[in-house]
Amino acid sequence: MPLIFFTMKKLAIFTCTLLFFAACKKENSCVETEIQGTCTFYFYDPVCGCNGKTYENECEAQIRGIFDYTPGECP
């Protein structure tokens, strides 16, 4: 029984740590960064980034460091 409790405790600590770092990354995900990489195909399927800027497609948002977006142009 103590071994199971110890394993569950380690799992709980790991989960809390993972959620903490995921929340931190999400908080900073609306900062546009220098372009990292290129998009292979060009197509217009706009997305609205969490920073309020419209990007031509998901790839264009992602290479600029924006990973939180919704389909369509920003209002």
Protein Blocks (a to p, Z undefined) as FASTA:
>chain_A
ZZmmmmmmmmmmmmmmmmmmmmmmmmmmmpccddedjdfbdcddddddfkopacfblklm
mmnopabdcedjdZZ
